[in-house]
Amino acid sequence: MEKTFRASVIGLTKIKRKLLDYDYGNYQWWMMFGINNGILSAFRAFKGYKQERLTYKEYPLPLQSRFIKDWFRTRKTKLTSERIKIPNSRKKGIGLWLPLKFHQPMPKEYTLKDSFLVRKKNKYYIHFCIEIPEPEPYFPRTVIGIDCGLKNPVTLVDLESRSTLFLGKELKRTKGKYFYLRRKLGKEKNLKMIRKIRHKEKNIVNSILHQLSKDIVNLAYENKAAISIGYLKHLKKNKGRRFNRKLASFSYFQLCNYLEYKAKEKGVPFLKVSEYNTSKTCSVCGAIGKREKNWFRCEHCNYEDNADRNAAFNIGKRGLSYMLGLGVVASALKPIAKVNGQAHGHEIVQVCNLH
């Protein structure tokens, strides 16, 4: 699987910064206008198409793996222990040595791919694109069901222990805070500040989603569990202006992508299942019940529970049925016997143990 590791270029002297600025600036002219001010042919090769319209954006400087894979050095110094030599137009055949500070440790085994030099706020970063071996998924002992919603962004349940976690409250607060801040600035017609906080909100939400997905995958890995999440294909926006606004800003697909690639990296089994009627189906008897706001009640067995928790159990059981290859959707952990029209017994059998 492919992964990107970010490293900061630190301790730049005036000469090194000038050399980097020369290549980086000339590469922008080449990509946008096709003007060659003496950059290397290795850089020009990345524009292999005829540009029909100008796109005014900043292009990262490409670093081909064949030039940098043999020039990565590890040597302990006062400044840093990692350095790399990259090609430079002003130092042909010599190259430019750059000290690096990685934001996270590199894996022991990897294959270096084409990477990129990025400039942001007058600082340089190298995004190393690497390919690491993907571990074989383990055989799960239980299933973790995940339901995503607006009231509770992430509801997580374990089918074996029946433990429940409601996660993502910080995500909900962040989105609400910036919505009201944008509305206030909009009334003041402060468009400059609106654009500024948009990027800030995006970075904060992205950081929260990364940490949230990491915690979920680590929990599943510790318990040797599989992750089953509801797949939202078509979201209907027909329940009012406020609901539609919250639904449009819902970060489900981003969270799902983070969970999927982090699960692959750890070898955690990951499944996407249909969410059809999971919030209306009773997780005990399998009958269709009633949902009022965030509370579910089954008239067949009188079972009551939080609606998101009930849906998470149904999602977990559907994931279990997919893994077992039953070809059907599991509807209940154990049917409830009715005596004189009343539900008798609420015991739950552990069908989630796959051993």
C-alpha distance (Angstrom), angle and dihedral (degrees) to the residues before:
residue distance angle dihedral
M1 . . .
E2 3.80 . .
K3 3.77 123.5 .
T4 3.80 136.6 171.8
F5 3.80 123.9 -132.8
R6 3.79 119.6 -165.9
A7 3.80 123.9 -144.1
S8 3.81 129.0 -178.2
V9 3.80 119.3 -133.1
I10 3.82 103.5 -131.4
G11 3.78 137.7 -178.7
L12 3.79 95.8 29.3
T13 3.79 115.7 179.2
K14 3.81 120.9 -144.9
I15 3.80 91.2 -102.7
K16 3.82 94.5 50.1
R17 3.80 91.9 46.5
K18 3.79 90.6 50.4
L19 3.83 91.0 51.1
L20 3.82 91.9 48.8
D21 3.82 92.2 47.0
Y22 3.81 89.9 50.8
D23 3.81 94.2 56.0
Y24 3.79 95.4 37.0
G25 3.81 94.3 49.1
N26 3.79 94.9 44.9
Y27 3.79 90.3 49.0
Q28 3.82 89.3 59.0
W29 3.81 90.4 53.9
W30 3.80 90.3 49.1
M31 3.82 95.3 49.2
M32 3.81 96.4 44.0
F33 3.80 104.0 34.1
G34 3.82 105.3 12.2
I35 3.82 91.8 -119.4
N36 3.81 113.7 149.8
N37 3.79 112.6 -152.0
G38 3.79 94.6 174.7
I39 3.80 104.6 -68.4
L40 3.79 121.9 154.6
S41 3.79 120.2 -84.0
A42 3.83 88.0 -123.6
F43 3.80 88.2 65.5
R44 3.80 94.5 43.2
A45 3.81 90.9 52.5
F46 3.82 91.4 72.3
K47 3.79 90.5 69.9
G48 3.79 97.4 70.5
Y49 3.80 98.2 151.8
K50 3.80 140.0 67.1
Q51 3.78 108.5 -103.3
E52 3.80 111.4 -137.2
R53 3.79 97.6 -173.2
L54 3.78 134.8 21.8
T55 3.80 117.5 -105.9
Y56 3.78 111.8 -163.0
K57 3.77 103.2 -150.5
E58 3.77 137.6 112.1
Y59 3.80 114.4 -93.0
P60 3.83 119.8 -152.7
L61 3.80 114.1 -121.3
P62 3.84 108.7 -110.7
L63 3.81 119.9 -128.1
Q64 3.79 111.0 -164.5
S65 3.78 114.7 -140.3
R66 3.81 92.8 -130.2
F67 3.82 88.9 65.5
I68 3.81 100.5 43.3
K69 3.83 107.1 28.6
D70 3.84 93.2 84.4
W71 3.80 95.0 40.7
F72 3.78 102.2 65.0
R73 3.81 110.4 115.1
T74 3.80 133.2 -173.0
R75 3.79 114.9 -157.1
K76 3.79 126.8 148.1
T77 3.80 112.9 -120.7
K78 3.80 135.2 153.2
L79 3.80 90.9 -99.2
T80 3.80 102.7 42.5
S81 3.79 142.6 -36.4
E82 3.85 98.6 -130.7
R83 3.78 127.3 70.0
I84 3.78 135.3 165.3
K85 3.79 135.2 -168.3
I86 3.81 117.6 -136.8
P87 3.83 129.8 -175.7
N88 3.80 118.2 -96.8
S89 3.81 131.5 -169.0
R90 3.80 93.4 -136.4
K91 3.82 92.7 47.9
K92 3.77 104.4 45.0
G93 3.78 112.2 -177.0
I94 3.80 91.5 5.6
G95 3.78 104.9 64.8
L96 3.78 131.2 -165.5
W97 3.82 124.2 -81.9
L98 3.81 113.9 -141.6
P99 3.84 126.9 -170.1
L100 3.81 112.6 -134.0
K101 3.78 138.3 -157.7
F102 3.82 113.1 -163.5
H103 3.78 118.9 -145.0
Q104 3.82 89.8 -144.5
P105 3.82 132.1 11.3
M106 3.78 117.3 -87.5
P107 3.84 117.8 -119.6
K108 3.78 119.8 -104.3
E109 3.81 94.5 -119.8
Y110 3.79 121.2 42.2
T111 3.80 144.0 128.9
L112 3.80 115.4 -129.1
K113 3.81 116.2 -130.4
D114 3.81 132.1 -173.8
S115 3.81 107.7 -51.8
F116 3.81 135.7 -168.1
L117 3.79 139.3 -130.4
V118 3.83 111.1 -139.3
R119 3.80 129.5 -168.8
K120 3.79 118.2 -153.0
K121 3.81 125.4 168.6
N122 3.81 91.1 -13.8
K123 3.81 91.3 -54.3
Y124 3.79 126.1 111.0
Y125 3.80 126.6 -134.0
I126 3.80 132.5 178.9
H127 3.79 117.8 -143.4
F128 3.79 106.1 -154.1
C129 3.81 111.2 -155.7
I130 3.79 108.6 -155.7
E131 3.78 137.4 172.3
I132 3.80 116.8 -136.6
P133 3.81 128.2 -173.6
E134 3.80 112.4 -95.4
P135 3.83 112.9 -129.1
E136 3.80 120.5 -128.5
P137 3.83 112.4 -101.9
Y138 3.79 112.7 -106.8
F139 3.81 125.1 -126.9
P140 3.84 105.2 -95.1
R141 3.79 124.0 -130.3
T142 3.81 94.4 -161.0
V143 3.79 142.2 2.1
I144 3.80 128.6 -114.0
G145 3.80 113.0 -150.7
I146 3.81 118.7 -154.0
D147 3.79 124.9 -163.2
C148 3.82 119.6 -172.5
G149 3.78 119.4 -154.4
L150 3.79 145.6 148.5
K151 3.82 99.1 -109.8
N152 3.81 92.5 45.2
P153 3.84 108.8 19.1
V154 3.82 93.2 -156.9
T155 3.82 125.6 15.8
L156 3.79 113.5 -175.0
V157 3.82 125.9 -170.8
D158 3.81 133.5 177.0
L159 3.81 112.7 -140.5
E160 3.80 93.1 -152.7
S161 3.81 101.7 47.8
R162 3.85 95.1 21.5
S163 3.81 88.2 -137.0
T164 3.81 115.1 156.5
L165 3.80 133.1 -152.2
F166 3.80 126.7 -172.2
L167 3.80 107.4 -156.0
G168 3.79 137.5 173.6
K169 3.82 100.8 53.9
E170 3.81 89.4 133.4
L171 3.81 89.7 54.7
K172 3.79 90.7 53.1
R173 3.81 92.7 48.7
T174 3.82 92.2 48.7
K175 3.81 94.0 51.9
G176 3.80 91.8 46.3
K177 3.81 92.6 48.3
Y178 3.80 94.7 51.9
F179 3.81 92.9 43.3
Y180 3.81 92.6 58.4
L181 3.82 90.2 41.6
R182 3.83 91.1 53.5
R183 3.79 91.0 47.7
K184 3.81 91.3 51.6
L185 3.81 92.3 48.2
G186 3.81 90.0 45.9
K187 3.79 91.1 58.1
E188 3.82 88.0 51.6
K189 3.85 89.7 47.2
N190 3.82 90.4 -127.2
L191 3.81 96.7 153.9
K192 3.80 94.5 162.7
M193 3.80 92.4 60.0
I194 3.83 91.5 44.4
R195 3.81 90.6 57.9
K196 3.78 90.4 46.5
I197 3.82 96.1 52.9
R198 3.82 91.3 43.8
H199 3.80 90.6 68.9
K200 3.80 91.2 42.8
E201 3.81 92.0 52.7
K202 3.81 90.9 48.0
N203 3.82 91.8 53.2
I204 3.82 93.6 47.2
V205 3.83 93.1 47.9
N206 3.79 91.1 46.9
S207 3.81 91.1 51.6
I208 3.82 91.9 49.0
L209 3.82 92.0 49.6
H210 3.80 91.9 49.4
Q211 3.80 92.3 51.5
L212 3.81 92.7 43.3
S213 3.81 93.9 51.1
K214 3.80 90.9 44.9
D215 3.83 91.9 53.4
I216 3.82 92.1 48.3
V217 3.82 93.7 49.6
N218 3.81 92.1 45.9
L219 3.82 90.1 50.8
A220 3.81 90.9 50.5
Y221 3.81 91.3 46.8
E222 3.81 92.9 51.0
N223 3.82 92.1 50.2
K224 3.84 93.4 39.8
A225 3.79 88.9 -123.1
A226 3.79 133.9 152.0
I227 3.82 120.0 -125.0
S228 3.80 118.6 -128.2
I229 3.81 117.0 -175.3
G230 3.79 130.3 179.4
Y231 3.80 114.4 -107.2
L232 3.81 111.9 -134.3
K233 3.79 107.6 -159.4
H234 3.79 104.1 161.1
L235 3.81 120.5 22.6
K236 3.81 112.9 -161.5
K237 3.79 113.7 -142.7
N238 3.77 100.9 -163.8
K239 3.80 106.3 110.7
G240 3.77 103.3 89.1
R241 3.78 138.4 -65.4
R242 3.81 96.8 -77.0
F243 3.81 93.3 48.4
N244 3.80 91.9 47.1
R245 3.80 91.2 51.1
K246 3.81 93.0 51.6
L247 3.79 91.5 45.2
A248 3.81 92.1 51.1
S249 3.83 91.1 54.2
F250 3.82 93.3 46.1
S251 3.83 110.3 127.5
Y252 3.81 96.6 -151.3
F253 3.80 99.1 127.4
Q254 3.80 93.7 46.3
L255 3.81 91.4 50.0
C256 3.81 90.9 46.7
N257 3.81 91.9 52.2
Y258 3.81 91.9 49.1
L259 3.81 91.2 49.1
E260 3.80 92.4 48.7
Y261 3.79 98.2 52.1
K262 3.82 94.3 39.8
A263 3.83 89.3 50.3
K264 3.82 90.5 51.2
E265 3.78 89.9 51.1
K266 3.83 91.3 54.5
G267 3.81 96.8 37.9
V268 3.82 92.8 -114.7
P269 3.85 113.7 154.2
F270 3.81 108.7 -115.9
L271 3.81 126.6 -166.8
K272 3.79 135.5 -179.4
V273 3.80 113.0 -152.1
S274 3.78 134.8 -178.7
E275 3.79 115.7 -87.5
Y276 3.80 93.4 -156.1
N277 3.83 109.9 144.0
T278 3.82 93.3 -18.5
S279 3.81 91.3 131.8
K280 3.82 92.3 48.1
T281 3.83 99.4 42.8
C282 3.80 119.5 88.6
S283 3.80 110.4 -118.8
V284 3.84 90.6 -149.6
C285 3.82 107.0 45.9
G286 3.82 101.9 11.2
A287 3.82 95.5 -124.5
I288 3.80 123.8 135.1
G289 3.79 109.5 -100.5
K290 3.78 137.5 177.1
R291 3.77 127.7 -86.8
E292 3.78 119.6 -158.0
K293 3.80 111.1 -174.4
N294 3.82 103.5 -57.4
W295 3.81 98.8 -14.7
F296 3.80 128.0 87.5
R297 3.81 126.5 -157.5
C298 3.79 128.0 -178.8
E299 3.82 114.8 -150.2
H300 3.81 90.8 -165.2
C301 3.81 98.6 61.5
N302 3.83 100.9 7.3
Y303 3.81 90.5 -119.6
E304 3.81 114.0 159.0
D305 3.79 128.6 -171.5
N306 3.78 145.6 139.7
A307 3.82 106.2 -64.7
D308 3.82 94.6 -131.7
R309 3.80 91.7 48.1
N310 3.79 91.2 49.5
A311 3.83 90.3 49.6
A312 3.82 91.5 48.8
F313 3.84 90.2 55.3
N314 3.81 90.3 51.3
I315 3.82 91.1 48.8
G316 3.79 90.6 49.8
K317 3.81 91.6 51.0
R318 3.78 92.1 48.5
G319 3.78 88.9 53.1
L320 3.80 88.8 50.1
S321 3.81 91.7 52.1
Y322 3.82 90.5 49.6
M323 3.81 90.9 52.2
L324 3.79 92.4 48.0
G325 3.82 89.8 49.8
L326 3.78 93.1 -129.2
G327 3.79 93.5 148.4
V328 3.81 89.8 -138.3
V329 3.77 135.5 81.8
A330 3.78 115.3 -105.4
S331 3.81 108.4 -120.8
A332 3.81 104.5 -174.7
L333 3.77 142.1 6.0
K334 3.82 91.1 -133.0
P335 3.82 129.8 -7.3
I336 3.78 115.7 -114.4
A337 3.79 115.7 -126.3
K338 3.80 113.6 -135.5
V339 3.79 120.7 -142.4
N340 3.81 117.5 -170.9
G341 3.76 90.8 -14.7
Q342 3.83 93.3 -54.3
A343 3.81 128.4 109.8
H344 3.79 111.2 -106.9
G345 3.80 118.6 -159.4
H346 3.78 130.9 -1.5
E347 3.81 99.8 -151.9
I348 3.78 116.5 146.9
V349 3.80 121.0 -146.9
Q350 3.81 119.0 -148.1
V351 3.78 103.2 -116.7
C352 3.78 89.5 154.0
N353 3.82 95.3 77.3
L354 3.79 103.3 100.1
H355 3.82 97.7 -173.9
